[in-house]
Amino acid sequence: MTLARPPHRGRTIAGLGLSAILVTGTVAPPASAEPVPASASAGQETGLDREALRRSLDSVHEAGMYGAYSAVRDGGAKWLGAAGVADVRTRRPVHPRMVHRVGSITKTFTAVAILQQVGRGRVELDAPVARYLPGLLPDDLGRRTTVRMLLNHTSGIGDYVAGAFPSLVQASPQSLDEHRFRRISPPELVRFALEAPRTGEPGQVWSYSNANYVIAGLLLEKVTGTGAEAYITRHVIHAAGLRDTSFPRTPVIPGPHSKAYEALYGYIDPPRDYSVYDMSWASTAGAVVSTMEDLNRFYRELLGGGLLAPAQLAQMRTTVPVTDAEGNVVMNYGLGIYAQDLPCGRFWGHDGAVFGMGTVSLSSQDGGRQLSLGFNLMKYQRLDANGYPQPHAIDYAMGSHFMQALCGPSAATAKGSRPPVLLPTQQVLVKR
């Protein structure tokens, strides 16, 4: 399946309002950047090189990221680190346990809740959405779109971000500023999505859409008789033993947190803080806040079988390929979780991007080796003449930190290799 190129620059910007899926690809660093080797090992190394982790996270800040915080685990060993500032005006430093908007990592939580209902026999993955939500989608679409297609983004339903924030299509932050305290309901988000161009026929192609998970949240409410956020909180967040993870009830992030700086590819200069924001627009697609330690615990519990029965966990890890503009497979997407292959093995997780905050969380298949990284400046890249974001020094530095955290010390010493660069697939990852 081929990821379509955005038709124009405005569409590129609008499409990244909620979740830009960060993936790794080997892209040559710019000529001015010193090459940092990635990895030549066939497997993860045991142990954590704490000093190397600290240096690589410091490099993310030195490359231009305002602030970043990281949690790394290898079995029983863990490392927590932070680099940079949480507030560019006061120079208040970041710290590793800051509460953070994790954006589309919320999708994993929502998918777990749906799969729990599958295990209880209340939902069938290959049943049409119309069985559970008659009338929400146009008749033909509701009958042809299955629950599985929502969870693996093959429904063909467009996104709602441009409808909710129309100024983004003109590369303007006006909508973001006007709607800081606007409440928007899930049915209204679905209406915006249905007004957007379809990306394909049901089951035809993979195309990321936040609307899929808003619809999944409505379906969860229908089959449980409980509000989706309340259900997820009780049966997923609390069941996983997470202490600092929640759906906030107000526009303020609960607990110690960073500011959230949005640059909009240079159209907001200097970057503006959006840390106080009504996140109803993200709903069950992206409204969760968490800490990096909590995210590691969540994925460890999930992959270890603590939240789903083996049959449902196997369904979650049944993937469809995601390809770039040249047809190269850049990752494989399951049901609210994706698989990313690194030189040292396969890792599972998700990422999230909201206005001003980004997060990536990856775990080895058994949950033994983990990294969760949060950062507080978004869309810091610049666009080329065709509207494509160009890799920034921050992207290379993050790639090096990921390799150090997940593949071990040799990731920073292997010769003849390059670090991965982290870029959103919605921006289309082009290999050079």
N, C-alpha and C positions, 0 to 999 in steps of 0.2 A: 504494500500500500504506500502511495506516495503522498507526502505532506505538501499540500498546495502552496505555492508562493503567494504571499499577500499581494493584492492587486495594486496597492499604492501605499505611500508612507503613512497616511492617516490610519489606515486599517491595521498596519503593524502596531502602532502605538495603542490604539483602542483595544486590540486583542490581548494586550498584556496587563490589563487592569487588575486581574486577580491572580491567575496562576501561570507563570512562565515556567515550563518544565525544564529544569536545569539538567543537562546531560553532559557526559564527558566525550570528547572527541579529540583526536590528535591533530591539532592545528599548529602550524609553525609559529613560534613567537615572533614579534616584530623585530626588525633588524637591530633596533636599539636595545632590546632586552637580552640579558644574559641567559642562554639556554640552561634550564634546570632539568636534569634527568628525571625520568618518571620511575620506571621499574623494569628490571630484567628478571625478576624472580617468578617462579611458577606458582608460588603460594605465599600466603601471608606469613610474616615473621612474627614470632612470639615476642611479647614484651613491648613496652612503650619507651621510646626515646624521648623523654620529657623535654629535654633541652632543645632537641630538633623540632618538636611540636611547637614549643614556645617561639622559636625563631621563625618557623614558617607562618604562624599566625601573626606575628609582628610584621612579617613581610606583606600580609594582606592590608594592614593599616598603612604601612609605608608606601604601598602602591596607590593609595588614595581613598580607601574605605574609611569612613569616619570611625566606626566601631564594629567589632566582631567578637563573638563569644562562641566557645567550642567545648564540646564534651566528647571525649574519646574513651572507649573501653576495649580491653582485651581480656576476656574472661573475667577474673576478679579484680584485675588492675584497671584503674581509671585515671584520667587526667582531665582537669578543667582549666581552661585558659581564657583570657580576654585581652584585647588590645584596642587602644583608641579611646574615643570619647562617646558618651551618651548624649551630650549636649555641646554643640560647637560654640555656643556663646559663653557658657560658664566653664567649659572644659571639664565638667564632671565626668569621671572615667566610667567606662563600662565594667561590669563584673560578670563572672560566668553564670550566675544564677538569676539573671534578669528574666522577667516574664516578657514574652515576645509574641507578636501576632505571627502565627505559623502558616496562615493562608491555606493553600490547597492541600497541605498535610491533613487538614480536616477531612478530606475525601476518604482517607484510609479509615478514619473513625466511623464515617457514615457507611462505608462499605461493610465494615465489620458488623454494624447493627443490622443491616439488611441481610447479611449472610447468617446471622443468628436466627433471623426469622425463617430463612431457608431451612436451617437445621430443625426448626420447630414445625415445619410443614405449612407455615402460613404464607410463604412466598415461593414461587417457582421461578428460577432464573430465566427460563426460556418461555415463560408465559408473557402475553402481551400486556403492556402498561394499562391498556383500557380495561383489563379485568379488575384492576385495583383502583384505578382513577378514571372512571368513565366520564367522558366529556372534557377532560383537561386538555387533551391533544385532539386535533381534528380527527374525525372518525377513522379514516384510512390510516393515518399516521399512528394513531393509538393502537390499532390492531396489528400493525406491522413492526412496531418498535417493542422490543422485549426488555425485561429488567436487566438482563446481561448487557445489552447494547448501551443502556444508560451507564452502567458501571465500568465498561471498558471503552467508552467514548466512540462507539461505532454507530450511534443513533442517527447521525446526520443532522441533528438539531443544532442550529446556530447558537452563538453566544449572546448574552444580554448586555455585556459591558458597554458597548457603543450606545445601546438604547438608554441605559441608566446614566451614562456620562457622555452625552452627545458631543461636547466640546473636544473630547479627545480625538475625534476624527479630523479636526482641524489643528491638532497638536497644541491645543490650548488647555490650561488647567482650570478654566472658568467653572466647569461643572464640578470639579473636585472641591473647589472653594465654596460654591453655593450649596452643596449638599452634605456638608459636614454633619448636620444633625437631622437629616431626613430619614424617616422611617419608610421602608419600602417592603411590601409583603412578598412572600414567595410566589403567589399567583401572578403578581405584577411582573416579577422577574421572568416568569415563564412566558408571559405575553410579549415582553420585549424580545425574548429569544425566538418566538414563533414569527415575529415580524422581521427578523434578520434573515439573510439568505441562507438556505440550507447548504450543508457541506457535502451532501450525498444522500443516497437512498439508505434506508435502515439496513445495517449490517454490511454496507459496501466498503467504506473506508474508515480509517481511524482519523478522528479530528477532534481535538480537545475543546470541550464546551462545559463551562461552569453550570449551565442550565441542566445538564444531565443529573447533577448531584442535588440541585434544588428540587427537581422532580422526584429523585430518590428520597429526599427528606419528606416530601408530601406523601409519598407511598408508605414510608415508615409510620407516619402519623395515622394513616388510614388503617393499617393492619394491626397496630398496637393500641389505638385509641388514646395515645399519649403524645404530647408535643415532642417533636423529633429531638430538639435539643435536650429536653428533660430525659428522654429515653437514652440517648447517647451518653449523657452525663452519668446516669445510674448504671447502665449495663455495659458500658465500654470504658469510660474514664475511671469511674470508681472501681470497676471490676479489675482494671489493670493496676490499681493501687497508686494512681497518679494524684499528687497533692497540689500541684500548682498549675493544673490544666483545667480550662473551663470555657464556656461560652459567656463572655462578659454581658452583664445586664445593662451597662451604661456605655457611653462612648469612650470612657476612660479605661485604660489597661489596668487591671487590678494588680497591685503589688509593685515592687521596684522595677522600673523599666526604662528603656532608652526613648529618646525622641525617634521619629520615623521620617527620614528625609527623602523626598522625591525630587529627582532631577528632570524626569521626562525627556531624556536624551538631549539635555541642554536647553529645552524650551522653558524650564523653570531654573533661573539663574539669579541668585544662588538657590540651591535646593531648599524646598519649603518643608516644614514639619507638619505631618498629618497624623501624629500620634493620638490626638483626640478626635475620634471619628465614629459615627454610628455605623456599625458593621452589619446592619440588617441586610445590606445589599449583597453581602457574601454568604449569609445564611449557612446551610449545611454543606455548602461548597467551600467555605473558607473563613469562618468566623472564630475558630478556636484560638485561644492563647495558651502558651505552654512555656516550659523551660527546656533547655537542651538535655538536661538529665532526665526529665520526664519523658521526652521523646525517645531517648534510648531505652528507657524502661518499657514504654509502650510497645515498641517494635520487638523488643526482646520477649515480652509476654506473648505477643501475637505470633511471632515465628516459632516460638517454643510450644505452641498449642494451648496456651492459657486462656485464650479468648474464643477460639473456634474449634469445633470438632475437626478431626483429620479430613473428612470429606469436604467440608466447607473451606478449610484452609487450602486444600488442593485446587478447588475451583478458583479461589482468589489468586492463586499463582499460575493459572492457565492464561497465557498471554497472547496478544496479537502484536505483530511487529510495527514499529514506528520508524519511518524512513525519512531521510533528508531529501532535498531537491534533486539529488543525483541518484536516488534509489538505494542509498546505503542505509542499512539498519543501524539506528543510533541507540535504540533501546527497545525493550519489550514491555508492553503495558498489560497488566492483569486487571483485577477488579479492585480499583482504588489503591493499587500498589504497582510499582514497576520494577523490572530487573535491569540492572546496569552491570555490564561486564567490564572489569578492570583486569590489568595484567595478572593480578594475584587472585582472581576468582570472580564469582558472581555475587552481587550485593542487591538487596531489596530495600525499597523505601519509597519516598516521595519527596517533593519539594513544594514550596509555596512562595508566592510573591503577592503582597498587597502594597498599597501605596506607601512607600517609605520603608518597608521591611521585607527581607528575604530570608528564607530558611531552606536548608537541605538536610535530610536525614537518611542515612544508608546503614544497613546492617548485613553482615554475612548471613548465609542461608540458615545457620543454626543460631544466629543472634549473638555469637561469641565476640565478633569484632565489630565495633560500631563507631560512627561519627555523626554528631548533629552539630550544625553550624548555623548561627543566626547573625545577621548583619543589618545595619540601619541606614543604608543609602541605596536607592534603587534607580535603575535606568541611567546609570552613570556613563554608559557607552555613548558614542556618537554614531550617527547614521551616515551611510555612504549616499551617493547620488541616487541610488535606487531604493533608498529607505531601509536598508539592512543595517542592523547594529554591527559595529566592528569590534573585535576583541580588544579589551582594555587590559592594562597591566594588572588590574585587580583580578581579572579572570584567570590569568596565568598563575598568580599568587595563590588564589583559592584552589586551583587544580593541584598545585604542589602540596598544599596543606592536606588536601584529600588523599593524595598518594602516600604522604608520610603517615597519616592517621590510619588508613585502611590497609596499606600494603607493607608498612614497616620501614625501618631505617634504610634499607637498600634502595627504596624509592627515591632517595635524595642523593644516592651515590652511583647508581648504575650509569655506565657510559653508553653514549650513542642513542639515547632515547630522549623524548621530550615530554614535558608535563601535559596532561589533558587541559583543555580550556573549557570552562563551564559556560555554556550559552543556552538560552532558551530554544527549544525546538519550535515554538510558535514563531520565533524569528527566523527559522530555517537555518539549520547548521550546515554550513558549506565547508567541505574539506578542501584544503589548499595543497 
